[in-house]
């Protein structure tokens, strides 16, 4: 790990997966990232994931709110 840290400024919502750059740490600073459905669609995939060999998150809550059932 190279010491690069991204710090979340507050709780936020996303309708797509957030990509953490390779070797970075996402510090949630005690906040949450909330998954929500995009307009006219469904949230798919993880809320956050790495973009390379390694990425980390600390002090971060992940949750989903009001997601609709996606047909399989």
Protein Blocks (a to p, Z undefined) as FASTA:
>chain_A
ZZiacddfbdcddfbdcdddehiacdekhpacdddddehiacedjfbdcfbfbdcdehia
cddehiacddZZ
